[in-house]
Amino acid sequence: MTSAAGVAVVGGGQAGYSVVSALRGAGYVGPVTLFADEPHLPYQRPPLSKNAHTEQDAVRVELVPESFYRERDIELRLGERVTALDTAAGAVVTGTGTRVPYGHLVLATGARNRRLPVPGAELAGVHALRSLDDALAIGRTLTTARDVVVVGGGFIGLELAQVARALGARVTVVELADRLLSRAVSAQLQEYLRERHERSGVRILTGVGVRGIEGNGRVERVATDQGVLPADLVVYGIGAVPRDELARAAGLAVEDGVVVDEQLRSVTDPRISAVGDCARHPHPHADGLVRLESVQNATDQGTLVGRRIAGSPAPYRSLPWFWSDQGAIKLQIAGLRTDTDEMLVVPGDSPERLAAYAFRDDRLVAVETLNWPAEHLAARRLLERSAPVSVADLAGSTLGALARARRSAEVRS
Ligand SMILES: Cc1cc2nc3c(=O)[nH]c(=O)nc-3n(C[C@H](O)[C@H](O)[C@H](O)COP(=O)(O)OP(=O)(O)OC[C@H]3O[C@@H](n4cnc5c(N)ncnc54)[C@H](O)[C@@H]3O)c2cc1C
């Protein structure tokens, strides 16, 4: 399928890249334009919090080299922000005042970090971590910092805490909630992860708020409601909000993300789709609409929309999955742990391994694993097929063993 005006994709991240790549992969021959307000080629964000970054590393996080876009006739407009949508005329307007018409528009604008709402957050040495430029700025001080304070005990904060610890810094994580990863993983894993981080030498303060950041031009201290912490580097990760302001200004339905249908089309304007961190979508594994922030979600949604525009529509049903590498801990999650009523925690065959199985109405809906990739993969396979697994099925067993037993029973019958 082609349209003279072609496809405009706003946002050159994981989701935007997946859209343009899938469009050409599925044989779309019309014009394709990718608007990216960052100056870099589309890159992966996960490595940014798992390593200390230097300018030489920048190229390593690129999703594909520049030649990929050139060879596929994808017009890359780097450093160009879309500032308005003219949905009546079917055009985007950029910061330079240029109007670019579209036959179909895909919003892949991602999310932005919440700012730290305390005095001193603008001091040198205080950073959020979302972009490659953030990671490069952090990388410039990370190797020499002695006292690192991480504000926020979420995935990104805990990953970065381990990077700083491995480089020899004294590291303190300050979390306002009573637990680490309070909404992201089960209570059982929260406890386990806290103990592991503390064992590696990271100091964890939960239930503690940051009041301000102090220093003479550059950070020297973090004032919390339980005392003052010395700091020569502060990194904060206190959540992200979807970049849905273009959609809102254009009158599209927005509700903490651009609201889309099961084919990821705006419920207001079928000529517009939204994918990745900025999209709120229906999902068979959720009650109601969800907005997910993960590479899996951005990749699968971008691919689905690219293929749909190229002529192969399908509803979005991909199983959500996620990973987080926190030093020696590899956490993986398959499925969605919403409204679960029973958890089963099973130790693996080594002290470093653990799995937490979440059930709703005695049916497995999500699995969290630590340092156990085989069990994570078994969980993905079973959940993708919607194979029923009850608490009794898992008594004294693992999903890997259960899947093997079911396969051999199938072969025998
Ligand atoms: C530090 C970090 C570590 C992470 N680690 C993991 C991990 O281990 N596992 C995992 O599954 N997920 C991880 N994630 C989450 C994952 O990277 C995101 O879910 C994913 O990048 C979302 O892709 P996206 O394309 O929707 O958004 P983004 O990657 O945010 O890309 C959106 C892009 O659009 C641009 N943009 C926005 N508005 C405009 C505009 N008006 N005009 C032009 N351009 C615009 C933005 O600047 C940005 O470059 C991590 C995220 C971060 C920040």
The ligand as a MOL file (V3000), in Angstrom:
LIG
                    3D

  0  0  0     0  0            999 V3000
M  V30 BEGIN CTAB
M  V30 COUNTS 53 58 0 0 0
M  V30 BEGIN ATOM
M  V30 1 C 18.3410 4.5700 30.9350 0
M  V30 2 C 17.2640 3.6410 30.4510 0
M  V30 3 C 17.4190 2.2600 30.5910 0
M  V30 4 C 16.4180 1.4030 30.1370 0
M  V30 5 N 16.5950 0.0560 30.2840 0
M  V30 6 C 15.6450 -0.7970 29.8170 0
M  V30 7 C 15.8350 -2.2000 29.9320 0
M  V30 8 O 16.8140 -2.6740 30.4860 0
M  V30 9 N 14.8750 -3.0170 29.4120 0
M  V30 10 C 13.7650 -2.5110 28.7830 0
M  V30 11 O 12.9240 -3.2900 28.3020 0
M  V30 12 N 13.5660 -1.1820 28.6790 0
M  V30 13 C 14.4780 -0.3190 29.1860 0
M  V30 14 N 14.2850 1.0330 29.0820 0
M  V30 15 C 13.0340 1.5300 28.4780 0
M  V30 16 C 13.1460 1.5600 26.9650 0
M  V30 17 O 14.3900 2.0470 26.5590 0
M  V30 18 C 12.0150 2.4270 26.4170 0
M  V30 19 O 10.7970 1.8200 26.7950 0
M  V30 20 C 12.0940 2.5660 24.9060 0
M  V30 21 O 13.2660 3.2590 24.5470 0
M  V30 22 C 10.8840 3.3170 24.3950 0
M  V30 23 O 11.0480 3.6010 23.0420 0
M  V30 24 P 10.2550 4.7970 22.3450 0
M  V30 25 O 10.7420 4.8450 20.9460 0
M  V30 26 O 8.8170 4.6670 22.6400 0
M  V30 27 O 10.7210 6.1010 23.1240 0
M  V30 28 P 12.1400 6.7900 23.1970 0
M  V30 29 O 13.2190 5.7450 23.1700 0
M  V30 30 O 12.0670 7.7070 24.3630 0
M  V30 31 O 12.2590 7.6300 21.8600 0
M  V30 32 C 11.4350 8.7270 21.5690 0
M  V30 33 C 12.2370 9.7140 20.7740 0
M  V30 34 O 11.3640 10.6900 20.2090 0
M  V30 35 C 11.9420 11.9690 20.3280 0
M  V30 36 N 10.8810 12.9670 20.2420 0
M  V30 37 C 9.9110 13.2200 21.1630 0
M  V30 38 N 9.0980 14.2170 20.7350 0
M  V30 39 C 9.5600 14.5950 19.5080 0
M  V30 40 C 9.1420 15.5840 18.5640 0
M  V30 41 N 8.0910 16.3710 18.8040 0
M  V30 42 N 9.8330 15.7200 17.4030 0
M  V30 43 C 10.8980 14.8930 17.1380 0
M  V30 44 N 11.3470 13.9550 18.0210 0
M  V30 45 C 10.6790 13.7990 19.1760 0
M  V30 46 C 12.6240 11.8870 21.6930 0
M  V30 47 O 13.6110 12.8780 21.8770 0
M  V30 48 C 13.2350 10.4900 21.6260 0
M  V30 49 O 14.4790 10.5180 20.9910 0
M  V30 50 C 15.2480 1.9290 29.5330 0
M  V30 51 C 15.0860 3.3170 29.4030 0
M  V30 52 C 16.0740 4.1550 29.8600 0
M  V30 53 C 15.8900 5.6510 29.7220 0
M  V30 END ATOM
M  V30 BEGIN BOND
M  V30 1 1 1 2
M  V30 2 1 2 3
M  V30 3 2 2 52
M  V30 4 2 3 4
M  V30 5 1 4 5
M  V30 6 1 4 50
M  V30 7 2 5 6
M  V30 8 1 6 7
M  V30 9 1 6 13
M  V30 10 2 7 8
M  V30 11 1 7 9
M  V30 12 1 9 10
M  V30 13 2 10 11
M  V30 14 1 10 12
M  V30 15 2 12 13
M  V30 16 1 13 14
M  V30 17 1 14 15
M  V30 18 1 14 50
M  V30 19 1 15 16
M  V30 20 1 16 17
M  V30 21 1 16 18
M  V30 22 1 18 19
M  V30 23 1 18 20
M  V30 24 1 20 21
M  V30 25 1 20 22
M  V30 26 1 22 23
M  V30 27 1 23 24
M  V30 28 2 24 25
M  V30 29 1 24 26
M  V30 30 1 24 27
M  V30 31 1 27 28
M  V30 32 2 28 29
M  V30 33 1 28 30
M  V30 34 1 28 31
M  V30 35 1 31 32
M  V30 36 1 32 33
M  V30 37 1 33 34
M  V30 38 1 33 48
M  V30 39 1 34 35
M  V30 40 1 35 36
M  V30 41 1 35 46
M  V30 42 1 36 37
M  V30 43 1 36 45
M  V30 44 2 37 38
M  V30 45 1 38 39
M  V30 46 1 39 40
M  V30 47 2 39 45
M  V30 48 1 40 41
M  V30 49 2 40 42
M  V30 50 1 42 43
M  V30 51 2 43 44
M  V30 52 1 44 45
M  V30 53 1 46 47
M  V30 54 1 46 48
M  V30 55 1 48 49
M  V30 56 2 50 51
M  V30 57 1 51 52
M  V30 58 1 52 53
M  V30 END BOND
M  V30 END CTAB
M  END
